[in-house]
Amino acid sequence: MNVDTIINSTIEFVKQTLRNAEGGHDWWHIYRVWQLTKKIAETETVDSMVVELGALLHDIADAKFHGGDENVGPQLAQDFLQSQNVAPEIIEHVVNIIKNISFGGGNNVQSFKSIELDVVQDADRLDAMGAIGIARTFNYGGFKNREMYNPEKQPNLTMTKEEYRNSTAPTINHFYEKLLLLKDRMNTQTAKVMAKQRHQFMELYLAEFYAEWEGKL
């Protein structure tokens, strides 16, 4: 089993599969998470093949684009890895990462734990923060034709996973319902440090947004 060959094959598979994906969940999202995963993994003791494959395949079929079906992504990843003759224990681990990586409103409990999941999850959450996170959030809001902001519609911090998935709230609400919560939900020390700067940038952005909204600047 040649690791480099499998990684390269996975990259091509992901690029092809996500070629028409929404801009916040396309190949370039995968690429950024993959790079962040490798950076965080430098300070942890992990199975490098598992974390790289987990990062590359974590959003191969996001449930929000498949009618809420959370089985599509894990199954697609499993089928692909089996076609590459990847060891069964590695496939199982990668599939468990995909099944348990989602924020899902922040109230769901992971049924699987591993340091590899921690690393990939941190990388994915970091890409939902900072300048990139802001861009992705508004990109998805536009994709769903949502209001940018409506002061009459307040954020809901007690949503179930189902309510979170089906929410049609203004984009700004998503900052409070997810993005600003991520700093305190990082698993690794490296990600915690990286999250602080991204969090501060989002706070500055919101202050500017509200000031401009009211015509104060």
C-alpha positions as CSV (number, residue, x, y, z in Angstrom):
1,M,0.0,0.0,0.0
2,N,1.8,3.1,-1.3
3,V,0.7,6.0,0.9
4,D,1.7,8.8,-1.6
5,T,-0.2,7.0,-4.4
6,I,-3.3,6.7,-2.3
7,I,-3.2,10.3,-1.2
8,N,-2.7,11.5,-4.8
9,S,-5.6,9.3,-6.0
10,T,-7.8,10.6,-3.2
11,I,-7.0,14.2,-4.2
12,E,-8.1,13.5,-7.8
13,F,-11.2,11.7,-6.6
14,V,-12.2,14.6,-4.4
15,K,-11.5,17.2,-7.0
16,Q,-13.6,15.4,-9.5
17,T,-16.5,14.6,-7.1
18,L,-16.7,18.3,-5.8
19,R,-16.1,20.0,-9.2
20,N,-19.5,21.6,-9.1
21,A,-19.8,22.1,-5.3
22,E,-21.0,25.3,-3.6
23,G,-18.0,27.6,-3.1
24,G,-17.7,27.1,0.7
25,H,-17.7,23.3,0.5
26,D,-15.6,22.8,-2.7
27,W,-12.2,21.4,-3.3
28,W,-10.5,24.5,-2.0
29,H,-12.3,24.1,1.4
30,I,-10.9,20.5,1.4
31,Y,-7.5,21.8,0.5
32,R,-7.4,24.3,3.3
33,V,-8.6,21.7,5.9
34,W,-6.0,19.3,4.6
35,Q,-3.2,21.9,5.0
36,L,-4.4,22.8,8.5
37,T,-4.6,19.2,9.4
38,K,-1.0,18.6,8.5
39,K,0.1,21.6,10.5
40,I,-1.8,20.6,13.6
41,A,-0.6,17.0,13.2
42,E,3.0,18.2,13.5
43,T,2.4,18.7,17.3
44,E,0.4,15.5,17.9
45,T,1.1,11.8,17.8
46,V,-1.2,10.6,15.0
47,D,-1.5,8.1,12.2
48,S,-0.6,10.5,9.3
49,M,-2.4,8.5,6.7
50,V,-5.6,8.5,8.7
51,V,-5.6,12.2,9.3
52,E,-4.8,13.1,5.7
53,L,-7.4,10.8,4.3
54,G,-9.9,12.0,6.9
55,A,-9.2,15.6,5.9
56,L,-9.4,14.9,2.2
57,L,-12.7,13.0,2.5
58,H,-14.4,14.7,5.4
59,D,-16.8,16.6,3.2
60,I,-17.0,14.4,0.2
61,A,-20.8,14.5,0.4
62,D,-22.0,17.0,3.0
63,A,-25.4,16.0,4.3
64,K,-26.8,19.5,3.8
65,F,-26.4,19.0,0.0
66,H,-27.9,15.5,0.0
67,G,-31.3,16.0,1.6
68,G,-29.9,15.6,5.1
69,D,-28.7,12.1,4.5
70,E,-25.6,11.6,6.7
71,N,-24.8,8.2,5.2
72,V,-23.9,9.3,1.7
73,G,-20.5,10.8,2.6
74,P,-19.2,7.9,4.8
75,Q,-20.4,5.3,2.2
76,L,-18.9,7.2,-0.7
77,A,-15.6,7.4,1.2
78,Q,-15.7,3.8,2.1
79,D,-16.3,2.6,-1.4
80,F,-13.5,4.7,-2.8
81,L,-11.0,3.6,-0.2
82,Q,-11.9,0.0,-0.7
83,S,-11.3,0.5,-4.4
84,Q,-7.8,1.6,-3.5
85,N,-7.1,-1.5,-1.4
86,V,-6.7,0.6,1.7
87,A,-6.4,-1.5,4.9
88,P,-9.8,-2.2,6.5
89,E,-8.8,-0.7,9.9
90,I,-7.8,2.6,8.2
91,I,-11.0,2.7,6.2
92,E,-13.0,2.2,9.4
93,H,-11.1,5.0,11.2
94,V,-11.6,7.4,8.3
95,V,-15.3,6.6,8.1
96,N,-15.7,7.2,11.8
97,I,-14.0,10.6,11.4
98,I,-16.5,11.6,8.6
99,K,-19.4,10.4,10.7
100,N,-18.4,12.4,13.8
101,I,-16.7,15.6,12.5
102,S,-19.9,17.7,12.1
103,F,-20.7,20.6,14.4
104,G,-24.5,19.9,14.0
105,G,-25.7,22.8,16.1
106,G,-23.1,22.1,18.8
107,N,-25.5,20.0,20.9
108,N,-24.8,16.5,19.4
109,V,-22.6,14.0,21.2
110,Q,-19.8,12.3,19.3
111,S,-20.1,8.5,19.3
112,F,-16.4,8.0,18.4
113,K,-13.2,9.5,19.8
114,S,-9.6,9.6,18.5
115,I,-6.7,12.0,18.3
116,E,-7.0,11.8,14.6
117,L,-10.6,12.9,14.7
118,D,-9.6,15.7,17.1
119,V,-7.0,17.0,14.6
120,V,-9.2,16.9,11.5
121,Q,-12.2,18.4,13.4
122,D,-10.0,21.3,14.6
123,A,-8.8,21.9,11.1
124,D,-12.4,21.9,9.8
125,R,-13.5,24.3,12.5
126,L,-10.6,26.6,11.9
127,D,-11.7,27.0,8.3
128,A,-15.1,28.1,9.6
129,M,-13.5,31.0,11.4
130,G,-11.6,34.2,10.6
131,A,-11.6,35.8,7.2
132,I,-12.2,32.6,5.4
133,G,-15.0,31.6,7.7
134,I,-16.7,34.9,7.1
135,A,-16.4,34.6,3.4
136,R,-17.8,31.0,3.5
137,T,-20.7,32.0,5.7
138,F,-21.9,34.8,3.4
139,N,-21.2,32.6,0.3
140,Y,-23.5,29.9,1.7
141,G,-26.1,32.5,2.8
142,G,-26.2,33.8,-0.7
143,F,-26.4,30.3,-2.1
144,K,-29.5,29.8,0.0
145,N,-30.9,33.3,-0.7
146,R,-30.9,34.2,3.0
147,E,-31.0,37.7,4.5
148,M,-27.6,39.0,5.5
149,Y,-29.0,40.4,8.8
150,N,-32.4,41.1,10.3
151,P,-32.4,42.6,13.8
152,E,-35.9,41.3,14.4
153,K,-34.6,37.7,14.1
154,Q,-32.5,36.7,17.0
155,P,-29.9,33.8,17.1
156,N,-31.1,30.5,18.5
157,L,-28.5,28.8,20.7
158,T,-30.6,25.9,21.7
159,M,-31.3,24.3,18.4
160,T,-31.5,20.6,17.9
161,K,-29.3,19.0,15.1
162,E,-32.4,18.9,12.9
163,E,-33.4,22.5,13.6
164,Y,-29.8,23.6,12.9
165,R,-29.8,21.8,9.6
166,N,-33.1,23.3,8.5
167,S,-32.6,26.8,9.7
168,T,-33.3,29.7,7.3
169,A,-32.1,32.4,9.7
170,P,-30.1,35.4,8.4
171,T,-26.4,34.9,7.8
172,I,-25.3,37.0,10.8
173,N,-27.1,34.7,13.1
174,H,-24.7,31.9,12.1
175,F,-21.9,33.8,13.8
176,Y,-23.6,33.4,17.1
177,E,-25.0,29.9,16.5
178,K,-21.6,28.5,15.4
179,L,-18.6,30.6,14.4
180,L,-18.1,32.4,17.7
181,L,-18.6,29.2,19.7
182,L,-15.7,27.4,17.9
183,K,-12.8,29.0,19.8
184,D,-13.8,27.2,23.0
185,R,-14.4,23.8,21.2
186,M,-11.0,23.2,19.8
187,N,-9.4,19.9,20.8
188,T,-5.6,20.5,20.4
189,Q,-3.4,23.2,21.9
190,T,-2.1,24.2,18.4
191,A,-5.7,24.8,17.2
192,K,-6.6,26.7,20.3
193,V,-3.8,29.2,19.7
194,M,-4.7,29.5,16.0
195,A,-8.4,30.0,16.8
196,K,-7.8,33.0,19.1
197,Q,-6.7,35.3,16.2
198,R,-9.5,34.1,13.9
199,H,-12.0,34.7,16.7
200,Q,-10.8,38.2,17.3
201,F,-11.0,39.0,13.6
202,M,-14.6,37.9,13.6
203,E,-15.4,40.1,16.6
204,L,-13.8,43.1,14.9
205,Y,-15.8,42.3,11.7
206,L,-19.1,42.2,13.5
207,A,-18.4,45.5,15.3
208,E,-17.7,47.1,11.9
209,F,-20.8,45.4,10.3
210,Y,-23.2,46.8,13.0
211,A,-21.6,50.3,12.8
212,E,-22.0,50.4,9.1
213,W,-25.5,48.9,9.3
214,E,-26.6,51.9,11.5
215,G,-24.8,54.4,9.3
216,K,-22.3,55.3,12.0
217,L,-19.3,54.9,9.8
